[in-house]
Amino acid sequence: MNKLCIFVGTMVGGYVGGFLGSGFGLMTEIVTSGIGSMVGVYLGWKLAQRIER
């Protein structure tokens, strides 16, 4: 369950980050996508911890 939540969090976070940065150019989109992915990993990990309790 842990890996699944992290994977989904990474995908959703990367997409949202890329979408938010897309209006400012390609490099900004790549950077914000990476930041969104990192946030998604953290949130997915926290969600998996709550589910496993």
ZALO-981748 format. One record per atom (N, C-alpha, C): residue number from 1; residue in three letters; atom name; x, y, z. Coordinates in Angstrom, 1 decimal, always signed. Layout:
BEGIN
+-----+------+------+--------+--------+--------+
:  nr : rest : atom :     xx :     yy :     zz :
+-----+------+------+--------+--------+--------+
: NUM :  ALA :   CA :      X :      Y :      Z :
...
+-----+------+------+--------+--------+--------+
END
This chain:
BEGIN
+-----+------+------+--------+--------+--------+
:  nr : rest : atom :     xx :     yy :     zz :
+-----+------+------+--------+--------+--------+
:   1 :  MET :    N :   +0.8 :   -1.2 :   +0.0 :
:   1 :  MET :   CA :   +0.0 :   +0.0 :   +0.0 :
:   1 :  MET :    C :   +0.9 :   +1.3 :   +0.0 :
:   2 :  ASN :    N :   +2.0 :   +1.2 :   +0.7 :
:   2 :  ASN :   CA :   +2.9 :   +2.3 :   +0.8 :
:   2 :  ASN :    C :   +3.4 :   +2.7 :   -0.6 :
:   3 :  LYS :    N :   +3.8 :   +1.8 :   -1.4 :
:   3 :  LYS :   CA :   +4.4 :   +2.1 :   -2.7 :
:   3 :  LYS :    C :   +3.3 :   +2.6 :   -3.7 :
:   4 :  LEU :    N :   +2.1 :   +2.1 :   -3.5 :
:   4 :  LEU :   CA :   +1.0 :   +2.6 :   -4.4 :
:   4 :  LEU :    C :   +0.6 :   +4.0 :   -4.1 :
:   5 :  CYS :    N :   +0.5 :   +4.3 :   -2.8 :
:   5 :  CYS :   CA :   +0.2 :   +5.7 :   -2.4 :
:   5 :  CYS :    C :   +1.3 :   +6.7 :   -2.9 :
:   6 :  ILE :    N :   +2.5 :   +6.3 :   -2.7 :
:   6 :  ILE :   CA :   +3.6 :   +7.2 :   -3.1 :
:   6 :  ILE :    C :   +3.6 :   +7.4 :   -4.7 :
:   7 :  PHE :    N :   +3.3 :   +6.3 :   -5.4 :
:   7 :  PHE :   CA :   +3.3 :   +6.4 :   -6.9 :
:   7 :  PHE :    C :   +2.2 :   +7.3 :   -7.3 :
:   8 :  VAL :    N :   +1.0 :   +7.1 :   -6.7 :
:   8 :  VAL :   CA :   -0.1 :   +8.0 :   -7.1 :
:   8 :  VAL :    C :   +0.1 :   +9.4 :   -6.7 :
:   9 :  GLY :    N :   +0.7 :   +9.6 :   -5.5 :
:   9 :  GLY :   CA :   +1.0 :  +11.0 :   -5.1 :
:   9 :  GLY :    C :   +2.0 :  +11.6 :   -6.0 :
:  10 :  THR :    N :   +3.0 :  +10.9 :   -6.5 :
:  10 :  THR :   CA :   +4.0 :  +11.4 :   -7.4 :
:  10 :  THR :    C :   +3.4 :  +11.8 :   -8.7 :
:  11 :  MET :    N :   +2.5 :  +11.0 :   -9.3 :
:  11 :  MET :   CA :   +1.9 :  +11.2 :  -10.5 :
:  11 :  MET :    C :   +1.0 :  +12.5 :  -10.4 :
:  12 :  VAL :    N :   +0.1 :  +12.5 :   -9.4 :
:  12 :  VAL :   CA :   -0.8 :  +13.6 :   -9.3 :
:  12 :  VAL :    C :   +0.0 :  +14.9 :   -9.0 :
:  13 :  GLY :    N :   +0.9 :  +14.9 :   -8.1 :
:  13 :  GLY :   CA :   +1.7 :  +16.0 :   -7.7 :
:  13 :  GLY :    C :   +2.5 :  +16.6 :   -8.9 :
:  14 :  GLY :    N :   +3.1 :  +15.7 :   -9.7 :
:  14 :  GLY :   CA :   +3.9 :  +16.1 :  -10.8 :
:  14 :  GLY :    C :   +3.0 :  +16.8 :  -11.9 :
:  15 :  TYR :    N :   +1.8 :  +16.2 :  -12.1 :
:  15 :  TYR :   CA :   +0.9 :  +16.8 :  -13.1 :
:  15 :  TYR :    C :   +0.4 :  +18.2 :  -12.6 :
:  16 :  VAL :    N :   +0.0 :  +18.3 :  -11.4 :
:  16 :  VAL :   CA :   -0.5 :  +19.6 :  -10.8 :
:  16 :  VAL :    C :   +0.6 :  +20.6 :  -10.9 :
:  17 :  GLY :    N :   +1.8 :  +20.2 :  -10.5 :
:  17 :  GLY :   CA :   +2.9 :  +21.2 :  -10.5 :
:  17 :  GLY :    C :   +3.2 :  +21.6 :  -11.9 :
:  18 :  GLY :    N :   +3.2 :  +20.7 :  -12.8 :
:  18 :  GLY :   CA :   +3.5 :  +21.0 :  -14.2 :
:  18 :  GLY :    C :   +2.4 :  +21.9 :  -14.8 :
:  19 :  PHE :    N :   +1.2 :  +21.6 :  -14.4 :
:  19 :  PHE :   CA :   +0.1 :  +22.5 :  -14.9 :
:  19 :  PHE :    C :   +0.2 :  +23.9 :  -14.4 :
:  20 :  LEU :    N :   +0.5 :  +24.0 :  -13.1 :
:  20 :  LEU :   CA :   +0.6 :  +25.4 :  -12.6 :
:  20 :  LEU :    C :   +1.8 :  +26.2 :  -13.1 :
:  21 :  GLY :    N :   +2.9 :  +25.5 :  -13.5 :
:  21 :  GLY :   CA :   +4.0 :  +26.2 :  -14.1 :
:  21 :  GLY :    C :   +4.0 :  +26.3 :  -15.6 :
:  22 :  SER :    N :   +3.1 :  +25.7 :  -16.3 :
:  22 :  SER :   CA :   +3.1 :  +25.7 :  -17.7 :
:  22 :  SER :    C :   +3.0 :  +27.1 :  -18.4 :
:  23 :  GLY :    N :   +2.4 :  +28.0 :  -17.7 :
:  23 :  GLY :   CA :   +2.2 :  +29.3 :  -18.3 :
:  23 :  GLY :    C :   +3.4 :  +30.2 :  -18.2 :
:  24 :  PHE :    N :   +4.5 :  +29.7 :  -17.6 :
:  24 :  PHE :   CA :   +5.7 :  +30.6 :  -17.4 :
:  24 :  PHE :    C :   +6.9 :  +30.1 :  -18.2 :
:  25 :  GLY :    N :   +6.7 :  +29.0 :  -19.0 :
:  25 :  GLY :   CA :   +7.8 :  +28.5 :  -19.8 :
:  25 :  GLY :    C :   +8.1 :  +27.1 :  -19.5 :
:  26 :  LEU :    N :   +8.9 :  +26.5 :  -20.4 :
:  26 :  LEU :   CA :   +9.2 :  +25.1 :  -20.2 :
:  26 :  LEU :    C :  +10.0 :  +24.8 :  -19.0 :
:  27 :  MET :    N :  +11.1 :  +25.6 :  -18.7 :
:  27 :  MET :   CA :  +11.9 :  +25.3 :  -17.6 :
:  27 :  MET :    C :  +11.2 :  +25.4 :  -16.3 :
:  28 :  THR :    N :  +10.3 :  +26.4 :  -16.2 :
:  28 :  THR :   CA :   +9.5 :  +26.6 :  -15.0 :
:  28 :  THR :    C :   +8.6 :  +25.4 :  -14.8 :
:  29 :  GLU :    N :   +8.0 :  +24.9 :  -15.9 :
:  29 :  GLU :   CA :   +7.1 :  +23.8 :  -15.8 :
:  29 :  GLU :    C :   +7.9 :  +22.5 :  -15.3 :
:  30 :  ILE :    N :   +9.1 :  +22.4 :  -15.8 :
:  30 :  ILE :   CA :   +9.9 :  +21.2 :  -15.4 :
:  30 :  ILE :    C :  +10.2 :  +21.3 :  -13.9 :
:  31 :  VAL :    N :  +10.6 :  +22.5 :  -13.4 :
:  31 :  VAL :   CA :  +10.9 :  +22.7 :  -12.0 :
:  31 :  VAL :    C :   +9.7 :  +22.5 :  -11.1 :
:  32 :  THR :    N :   +8.6 :  +23.1 :  -11.5 :
:  32 :  THR :   CA :   +7.4 :  +23.0 :  -10.6 :
:  32 :  THR :    C :   +6.8 :  +21.6 :  -10.7 :
:  33 :  SER :    N :   +7.0 :  +20.9 :  -11.8 :
:  33 :  SER :   CA :   +6.6 :  +19.5 :  -11.8 :
:  33 :  SER :    C :   +7.4 :  +18.6 :  -10.8 :
:  34 :  GLY :    N :   +8.7 :  +18.9 :  -10.8 :
:  34 :  GLY :   CA :   +9.6 :  +18.2 :   -9.8 :
:  34 :  GLY :    C :   +9.2 :  +18.5 :   -8.4 :
:  35 :  ILE :    N :   +9.0 :  +19.7 :   -8.1 :
:  35 :  ILE :   CA :   +8.6 :  +20.1 :   -6.8 :
:  35 :  ILE :    C :   +7.2 :  +19.5 :   -6.4 :
:  36 :  GLY :    N :   +6.3 :  +19.5 :   -7.4 :
:  36 :  GLY :   CA :   +5.0 :  +18.8 :   -7.1 :
:  36 :  GLY :    C :   +5.1 :  +17.3 :   -6.9 :
:  37 :  SER :    N :   +6.1 :  +16.7 :   -7.6 :
:  37 :  SER :   CA :   +6.3 :  +15.3 :   -7.4 :
:  37 :  SER :    C :   +6.9 :  +15.0 :   -6.0 :
:  38 :  MET :    N :   +7.8 :  +15.9 :   -5.5 :
:  38 :  MET :   CA :   +8.3 :  +15.7 :   -4.2 :
:  38 :  MET :    C :   +7.2 :  +15.9 :   -3.1 :
:  39 :  VAL :    N :   +6.4 :  +16.8 :   -3.3 :
:  39 :  VAL :   CA :   +5.2 :  +17.0 :   -2.4 :
:  39 :  VAL :    C :   +4.3 :  +15.8 :   -2.4 :
:  40 :  GLY :    N :   +4.1 :  +15.3 :   -3.6 :
:  40 :  GLY :   CA :   +3.2 :  +14.1 :   -3.8 :
:  40 :  GLY :    C :   +3.8 :  +12.9 :   -3.1 :
:  41 :  VAL :    N :   +5.1 :  +12.7 :   -3.1 :
:  41 :  VAL :   CA :   +5.7 :  +11.6 :   -2.4 :
:  41 :  VAL :    C :   +5.5 :  +11.7 :   -1.0 :
:  42 :  TYR :    N :   +5.7 :  +12.9 :   -0.4 :
:  42 :  TYR :   CA :   +5.5 :  +13.1 :   +1.0 :
:  42 :  TYR :    C :   +4.0 :  +12.9 :   +1.4 :
:  43 :  LEU :    N :   +3.1 :  +13.4 :   +0.6 :
:  43 :  LEU :   CA :   +1.7 :  +13.3 :   +1.0 :
:  43 :  LEU :    C :   +1.2 :  +11.8 :   +0.8 :
:  44 :  GLY :    N :   +1.7 :  +11.2 :   -0.2 :
:  44 :  GLY :   CA :   +1.4 :   +9.8 :   -0.4 :
:  44 :  GLY :    C :   +1.9 :   +8.9 :   +0.7 :
:  45 :  TRP :    N :   +3.1 :   +9.2 :   +1.2 :
:  45 :  TRP :   CA :   +3.7 :   +8.4 :   +2.3 :
:  45 :  TRP :    C :   +2.9 :   +8.6 :   +3.6 :
:  46 :  LYS :    N :   +2.5 :   +9.9 :   +3.8 :
:  46 :  LYS :   CA :   +1.7 :  +10.2 :   +5.0 :
:  46 :  LYS :    C :   +0.3 :   +9.5 :   +4.9 :
:  47 :  LEU :    N :   -0.3 :   +9.5 :   +3.7 :
:  47 :  LEU :   CA :   -1.6 :   +8.8 :   +3.5 :
:  47 :  LEU :    C :   -1.4 :   +7.3 :   +3.8 :
:  48 :  ALA :    N :   -0.4 :   +6.7 :   +3.3 :
:  48 :  ALA :   CA :   -0.2 :   +5.3 :   +3.5 :
:  48 :  ALA :    C :   +0.0 :   +4.9 :   +5.0 :
:  49 :  GLN :    N :   +0.7 :   +5.8 :   +5.7 :
:  49 :  GLN :   CA :   +0.8 :   +5.6 :   +7.1 :
:  49 :  GLN :    C :   -0.5 :   +5.6 :   +7.8 :
:  50 :  ARG :    N :   -1.4 :   +6.6 :   +7.5 :
:  50 :  ARG :   CA :   -2.7 :   +6.6 :   +8.1 :
:  50 :  ARG :    C :   -3.6 :   +5.4 :   +7.7 :
:  51 :  ILE :    N :   -3.5 :   +5.0 :   +6.5 :
:  51 :  ILE :   CA :   -4.3 :   +3.8 :   +6.1 :
:  51 :  ILE :    C :   -3.8 :   +2.6 :   +6.8 :
:  52 :  GLU :    N :   -2.5 :   +2.4 :   +7.0 :
:  52 :  GLU :   CA :   -2.0 :   +1.2 :   +7.7 :
:  52 :  GLU :    C :   -2.3 :   +1.1 :   +9.2 :
:  53 :  ARG :    N :   -2.6 :   +2.2 :   +9.8 :
:  53 :  ARG :   CA :   -2.9 :   +2.2 :  +11.2 :
:  53 :  ARG :    C :   -4.2 :   +1.5 :  +11.6 :
+-----+------+------+--------+--------+--------+
END
